Amino acid sequence: MVVCVPVTSDGQVDPRWGRAARVAIAGVEAGTLVRWEEFDVGWGDLHDAGTEGSHHARVARFLRDHHVEAVVAHHMGEEMHHMLERMGLAVRLGAAGDARTAVTAAAARSA
């Protein structure tokens, strides 16, 4: 399973999904984290640079380009949540603490 999570510089779940500065793309297989790659996305800086629709499109494009199947986050707006579900992605909210642990726990719930 390919999972995306917003991360802080110290490896914690960033509580800001749509305004995250950095996200990680993780690969989880049989409950084991097999891939972890971080990207500076700058969504916080870009959030107000255009319309809400253009911001959502930017996020959707990133997720599609990285073949994401699930998003793990602390919180996100209702419209973002609906967009991700329309894309067929599993959305797991309420994540906090260590991002790697949150990803593997969410993947286990999806299995």
MDAnalysis code that builds the backbone (N, CA, C; Angstrom):
import MDAnalysis as mda
import numpy as np

u = mda.Universe.empty(333, n_residues=111, atom_resindex=np.repeat(np.arange(111), 3), trajectory=True)
u.add_TopologyAttr("name", ["N", "CA", "C"] * 111)
u.add_TopologyAttr("resid", np.arange(1, 112))
u.add_TopologyAttr("resname", ["MET", "VAL", "VAL", "CYS", "VAL", "PRO", "VAL", "THR", "SER", "ASP", "GLY", "GLN", "VAL", "ASP", "PRO", "ARG", "TRP", "GLY", "ARG", "ALA", "ALA", "ARG", "VAL", "ALA", "ILE", "ALA", "GLY", "VAL", "GLU", "ALA", "GLY", "THR", "LEU", "VAL", "ARG", "TRP", "GLU", "GLU", "PHE", "ASP", "VAL", "GLY", "TRP", "GLY", "ASP", "LEU", "HIS", "ASP", "ALA", "GLY", "THR", "GLU", "GLY", "SER", "HIS", "HIS", "ALA", "ARG", "VAL", "ALA", "ARG", "PHE", "LEU", "ARG", "ASP", "HIS", "HIS", "VAL", "GLU", "ALA", "VAL", "VAL", "ALA", "HIS", "HIS", "MET", "GLY", "GLU", "GLU", "MET", "HIS", "HIS", "MET", "LEU", "GLU", "ARG", "MET", "GLY", "LEU", "ALA", "VAL", "ARG", "LEU", "GLY", "ALA", "ALA", "GLY", "ASP", "ALA", "ARG", "THR", "ALA", "VAL", "THR", "ALA", "ALA", "ALA", "ALA", "ARG", "SER", "ALA"])
u.atoms.positions = np.array([
    [0.850, -1.172, 0.000],
    [0.000, 0.000, 0.000],
    [0.895, 1.233, 0.000],
    [0.539, 2.215, -0.807],
    [1.274, 3.482, -0.866],
    [0.470, 4.517, -0.085],
    [1.122, 5.110, 0.917],
    [0.469, 6.021, 1.852],
    [1.182, 7.364, 1.837],
    [0.411, 8.445, 1.918],
    [0.977, 9.786, 2.028],
    [0.601, 10.361, 3.389],
    [1.565, 11.011, 4.037],
    [1.350, 11.614, 5.352],
    [2.112, 12.940, 5.417],
    [1.515, 13.986, 6.001],
    [2.263, 15.232, 6.188],
    [3.231, 15.058, 7.358],
    [4.459, 15.538, 7.197],
    [5.473, 15.330, 8.235],
    [6.176, 16.633, 8.605],
    [6.610, 16.673, 9.853],
    [7.434, 17.779, 10.327],
    [8.902, 17.404, 10.136],
    [9.773, 18.364, 10.361],
    [11.209, 18.103, 10.179],
    [11.749, 17.069, 11.152],
    [11.039, 16.856, 12.276],
    [11.517, 15.869, 13.251],
    [10.750, 14.539, 13.171],
    [10.044, 14.311, 12.046],
    [9.426, 13.011, 11.811],
    [8.064, 12.790, 12.434],
    [7.446, 13.857, 12.913],
    [6.117, 13.750, 13.498],
    [5.046, 14.009, 12.425],
    [3.816, 13.594, 12.703],
    [2.706, 13.916, 11.803],
    [2.449, 15.413, 11.921],
    [2.532, 16.111, 10.800],
    [2.192, 17.541, 10.784],
    [0.674, 17.637, 10.844],
    [0.117, 18.411, 11.763],
    [-1.343, 18.477, 11.863],
    [-2.013, 19.163, 10.667],
    [-1.230, 19.802, 9.806],
    [-1.786, 20.533, 8.664],
    [-1.645, 19.701, 7.398],
    [-2.721, 19.129, 6.913],
    [-2.650, 18.372, 5.654],
    [-2.576, 19.319, 4.460],
    [-3.561, 20.131, 4.238],
    [-3.618, 20.985, 3.053],
    [-2.623, 22.122, 3.052],
    [-2.041, 22.387, 4.206],
    [-1.033, 23.447, 4.319],
    [0.336, 22.889, 4.712],
    [0.511, 21.606, 4.534],
    [1.784, 20.972, 4.895],
    [2.928, 21.515, 4.048],
    [4.075, 21.667, 4.666],
    [5.276, 22.066, 3.937],
    [5.963, 20.844, 3.331],
    [5.783, 19.696, 3.995],
    [6.497, 18.489, 3.615],
    [5.578, 17.287, 3.810],
    [5.648, 16.334, 2.892],
    [4.911, 15.082, 3.037],
    [5.860, 13.920, 2.781],
    [5.470, 12.767, 3.289],
    [6.216, 11.540, 3.021],
    [5.327, 10.597, 2.239],
    [5.932, 9.886, 1.322],
    [5.279, 8.795, 0.609],
    [5.901, 7.521, 1.165],
    [5.034, 6.673, 1.702],
    [5.506, 5.438, 2.337],
    [4.941, 4.235, 1.617],
    [5.715, 3.193, 1.564],
    [5.250, 1.913, 1.059],
    [5.163, 0.945, 2.223],
    [4.019, 0.304, 2.372],
    [3.819, -0.664, 3.453],
    [3.402, -1.980, 2.824],
    [4.138, -3.040, 3.162],
    [3.830, -4.380, 2.664],
    [3.791, -5.342, 3.842],
    [2.699, -6.056, 3.964],
    [2.522, -7.037, 5.043],
    [2.834, -6.432, 6.410],
    [2.393, -5.191, 6.616],
    [2.573, -4.537, 7.903],
    [3.948, -3.958, 8.154],
    [4.827, -4.028, 7.155],
    [6.196, -3.542, 7.303],
    [6.427, -2.342, 6.393],
    [7.034, -1.319, 6.937],
    [7.394, -0.128, 6.166],
    [8.579, -0.485, 5.276],
    [8.380, -0.428, 3.954],
    [9.429, -0.832, 3.024],
    [9.980, 0.338, 2.211],
    [9.298, 1.489, 2.291],
    [9.759, 2.666, 1.533],
    [9.331, 3.912, 2.282],
    [10.213, 4.900, 2.301],
    [9.910, 6.190, 2.928],
    [10.669, 7.263, 2.166],
    [9.932, 8.150, 1.527],
    [10.552, 9.226, 0.765],
    [9.828, 10.526, 1.095],
    [10.584, 11.566, 1.441],
    [9.977, 12.844, 1.811],
    [10.129, 13.862, 0.695],
    [9.095, 14.718, 0.571],
    [9.040, 15.732, -0.478],
    [8.672, 17.074, 0.131],
    [9.390, 18.107, -0.268],
    [9.007, 19.470, 0.091],
    [7.926, 19.902, -0.895],
    [6.680, 20.003, -0.423],
    [5.572, 20.352, -1.312],
    [5.167, 21.823, -1.197],
    [5.427, 22.444, -0.066],
    [5.123, 23.860, 0.106],
    [3.653, 24.213, -0.005],
    [2.770, 23.270, 0.358],
    [1.345, 23.534, 0.219],
    [0.882, 24.693, 1.088],
    [1.542, 24.935, 2.206],
    [1.180, 26.072, 3.050],
    [1.396, 27.385, 2.330],
    [2.518, 27.508, 1.642],
    [2.823, 28.732, 0.882],
    [1.911, 28.866, -0.332],
    [1.577, 27.741, -0.951],
    [0.793, 27.755, -2.183],
    [-0.717, 27.808, -1.938],
    [-1.144, 27.513, -0.721],
    [-2.570, 27.380, -0.413],
    [-3.389, 28.585, -0.858],
    [-2.913, 29.778, -0.564],
    [-3.667, 30.987, -0.882],
    [-3.203, 31.663, -2.176],
    [-2.392, 30.967, -2.956],
    [-1.863, 31.547, -4.194],
    [-2.866, 31.491, -5.344],
    [-3.949, 30.776, -5.165],
    [-4.970, 30.660, -6.210],
    [-6.287, 30.281, -5.576],
    [-7.143, 29.698, -6.355],
    [-8.444, 29.289, -5.839],
    [-8.311, 27.998, -5.037],
    [-9.352, 27.720, -4.260],
    [-9.368, 26.468, -3.511],
    [-9.328, 25.286, -4.472],
    [-10.045, 25.406, -5.583],
    [-10.050, 24.338, -6.579],
    [-8.675, 24.074, -7.166],
    [-7.917, 25.141, -7.416],
    [-6.570, 24.936, -7.973],
    [-5.654, 24.294, -6.942],
    [-5.863, 24.630, -5.678],
    [-5.056, 24.005, -4.627],
    [-5.393, 22.513, -4.524],
    [-6.674, 22.191, -4.529],
    [-7.071, 20.786, -4.462],
    [-6.539, 20.017, -5.662],
    [-6.549, 20.642, -6.830],
    [-6.007, 19.998, -8.033],
    [-4.512, 19.735, -7.883],
    [-3.793, 20.664, -7.271],
    [-2.350, 20.499, -7.045],
    [-2.096, 19.285, -6.150],
    [-2.868, 19.173, -5.077],
    [-2.727, 18.044, -4.153],
    [-3.084, 16.740, -4.877],
    [-4.188, 16.742, -5.604],
    [-4.624, 15.540, -6.328],
    [-3.568, 15.082, -7.331],
    [-2.999, 16.028, -8.049],
    [-1.965, 15.699, -9.043],
    [-0.763, 15.040, -8.368],
    [-0.323, 15.595, -7.240],
    [0.813, 15.013, -6.514],
    [0.494, 13.574, -6.102],
    [-0.694, 13.364, -5.546],
    [-1.073, 12.030, -5.089],
    [-1.164, 11.043, -6.251],
    [-1.749, 11.462, -7.358],
    [-1.824, 10.595, -8.547],
    [-0.434, 10.276, -9.075],
    [0.413, 11.300, -9.166],
    [1.766, 11.096, -9.699],
    [2.580, 10.111, -8.868],
    [2.240, 9.980, -7.584],
    [2.979, 9.083, -6.690],
    [2.203, 7.807, -6.359],
    [1.101, 7.575, -7.084],
    [0.323, 6.340, -6.971],
    [-0.155, 6.071, -5.544],
    [-0.538, 7.137, -4.846],
    [-0.977, 7.030, -3.456],
    [-2.334, 6.326, -3.396],
    [-2.456, 5.430, -2.414],
    [-3.702, 4.693, -2.195],
    [-4.418, 5.130, -0.921],
    [-3.667, 5.752, 0.005],
    [-4.258, 6.177, 1.274],
    [-3.553, 7.426, 1.771],
    [-4.318, 8.251, 2.485],
    [-3.768, 9.453, 3.113],
    [-3.991, 9.330, 4.614],
    [-2.940, 9.577, 5.363],
    [-2.996, 9.586, 6.823],
    [-2.736, 11.019, 7.258],
    [-3.633, 11.574, 8.046],
    [-3.494, 12.966, 8.471],
    [-4.167, 13.164, 9.820],
    [-3.835, 14.249, 10.465],
    [-4.515, 14.599, 11.711],
    [-5.900, 15.161, 11.410],
    [-5.958, 16.079, 10.472],
    [-7.204, 16.768, 10.143],
    [-7.128, 17.283, 8.709],
    [-8.301, 17.448, 8.096],
    [-8.376, 18.124, 6.804],
    [-9.792, 18.653, 6.646],
    [-9.931, 19.632, 5.765],
    [-11.245, 20.197, 5.508],
    [-12.170, 19.190, 4.843],
    [-13.460, 19.423, 5.018],
    [-14.469, 18.507, 4.493],
    [-14.386, 18.360, 2.975],
    [-14.161, 19.469, 2.270],
    [-14.097, 19.386, 0.806],
    [-12.871, 18.607, 0.334],
    [-11.750, 18.781, 1.016],
    [-10.548, 18.002, 0.680],
    [-10.817, 16.520, 0.932],
    [-11.444, 16.220, 2.057],
    [-11.757, 14.841, 2.406],
    [-12.638, 14.204, 1.321],
    [-13.663, 14.920, 0.894],
    [-14.544, 14.404, -0.150],
    [-13.799, 14.205, -1.461],
    [-12.911, 15.125, -1.803],
    [-12.149, 14.991, -3.042],
    [-11.295, 13.717, -3.011],
    [-10.624, 13.483, -1.898],
    [-9.766, 12.300, -1.790],
    [-10.586, 11.022, -1.882],
    [-11.745, 11.017, -1.244],
    [-12.604, 9.838, -1.339],
    [-13.112, 9.633, -2.763],
    [-13.439, 10.725, -3.463],
    [-13.862, 10.607, -4.867],
    [-12.742, 10.042, -5.732],
    [-11.502, 10.306, -5.338],
    [-10.355, 9.749, -6.055],
    [-10.162, 8.267, -5.742],
    [-10.921, 7.743, -4.781],
    [-10.798, 6.341, -4.408],
    [-9.748, 6.077, -3.344],
    [-9.286, 7.124, -2.681],
    [-8.258, 6.963, -1.663],
    [-8.883, 6.693, -0.301],
    [-8.232, 5.856, 0.479],
    [-8.617, 5.675, 1.876],
    [-8.097, 6.887, 2.639],
    [-8.912, 7.450, 3.514],
    [-8.515, 8.606, 4.306],
    [-8.594, 8.209, 5.774],
    [-7.484, 8.321, 6.475],
    [-7.408, 7.969, 7.891],
    [-7.030, 9.226, 8.667],
    [-7.992, 9.759, 9.415],
    [-7.773, 10.993, 10.174],
    [-7.518, 10.694, 11.646],
    [-7.027, 11.701, 12.361],
    [-6.753, 11.572, 13.787],
    [-5.330, 11.155, 14.096],
    [-4.480, 11.098, 13.084],
    [-3.094, 10.668, 13.291],
    [-2.304, 11.735, 14.045],
    [-1.427, 11.287, 14.903],
    [-0.553, 12.174, 15.665],
    [0.697, 11.385, 16.053],
    [1.712, 12.107, 16.484],
    [2.939, 11.445, 16.930],
    [3.851, 11.085, 15.777],
    [4.599, 10.010, 15.974],
    [5.586, 9.568, 14.996],
    [4.898, 9.200, 13.676],
    [5.324, 9.822, 12.588],
    [4.669, 9.636, 11.290],
    [4.810, 8.209, 10.773],
    [5.947, 7.605, 10.955],
    [6.144, 6.234, 10.466],
    [5.230, 5.258, 11.203],
    [5.096, 5.448, 12.498],
    [4.206, 4.600, 13.286],
    [2.759, 4.808, 12.861],
    [2.367, 6.072, 12.617],
    [1.007, 6.371, 12.191],
    [0.694, 5.719, 10.845],
    [1.642, 5.714, 9.945],
    [1.445, 5.104, 8.623],
    [1.266, 3.602, 8.741],
    [2.111, 2.928, 9.490],
    [1.994, 1.473, 9.598],
    [0.709, 1.080, 10.330],
    [0.298, 1.868, 11.330],
    [-0.958, 1.580, 12.034],
    [-2.150, 1.760, 11.103],
    [-2.136, 2.803, 10.284],
    [-3.239, 3.046, 9.349],
    [-3.289, 1.965, 8.284],
    [-2.141, 1.526, 7.808],
    [-2.102, 0.463, 6.793],
    [-2.648, -0.832, 7.372],
    [-2.361, -1.106, 8.641],
    [-2.862, -2.322, 9.276],
    [-4.386, -2.282, 9.377],
    [-4.962, -1.102, 9.629],
    [-6.421, -0.965, 9.711],
    [-7.069, -1.145, 8.339],
    [-6.317, -0.851, 7.280],
    [-6.850, -0.953, 5.918],
    [-6.746, -2.360, 5.364],
    [-5.943, -3.180, 6.009],
    [-5.699, -4.536, 5.480],
    [-6.899, -5.442, 5.677],
])
